[in-house]
């Protein structure tokens, strides 16, 4: 095997391993109904990452620059239940998860990757975004705004009752 092939295989392997590690990370759930139950119980929002984890370059970039960074994980742990809605090409998901992910893509009109949705605990859509430049700090700043906006809207609804 020549050097270029070995280097290419090494790089590709590390990307696939990174995607697999995210899926295996217990902080990222793959069951939407369980994520809704957990979000309701813990009074959190759901951050749903619609990804092509083993083929989508922007998805891998979002993972590396944001989702795997301490600034994001610390903030997300306090405010979100993390849901991975994956559409891999090189690996196979359990049939139940594949079916659920196809249904979720249709329900939320997801046509491109990565798509990141912020959902209420009942599954209602609050915000939609994707990859954003600026790394984890910029992404957390955006997410803080979403959390604050949602908290303010919830407070106003409670005051009206």
Order of alpha helices (4+ residues) and beta strands (2+ residues): alpha-beta-alpha-beta-alpha-alpha-beta-alpha-beta-beta-alpha
